[in-house]
């Protein structure tokens, strides 16, 4: 199996067993290569998708597009504005993702401290706590 390098002429092939210095690739070339690989290795389940990584890759691709658009004087102003809006939108999504991750990590730490505190209680107090806890949680957190 082989792939094409942006530094080779069309039709030239690089053997995949040969180390390729990816430092010589532009961001645009790397994003294209990544997209080609991802198309050939599709995720089977949502859990297989790293949403954070995908969002960051999308952000990088959008920034690259914005750079190209801003350098092209033939691109109308409304299309330049659309690129800027796309970058801003992805940044907002990254902020929300970061807030969600922060909240999730904080809840994990709280849960760890709760377990630590419960482990220090006598068995009957632990059982009493879990009875009340299950009542408070109700059916919202019971597995189907």
Secondary structure, 3 states (H helix, E strand, C coil): CEECCCCCCCCCCEECCCCCCHHHCCHHHHHHHHHHHHHHCCCCCHHHCCHHHHHHHHHHHHHHHHHHHHHCCCCCHHHHHHHHHHHHHHHHHHHHHHHHHHHHHHHHHHHHHHHHHHHCCCHHHHHHHHHHHHHHHHHHHCCC
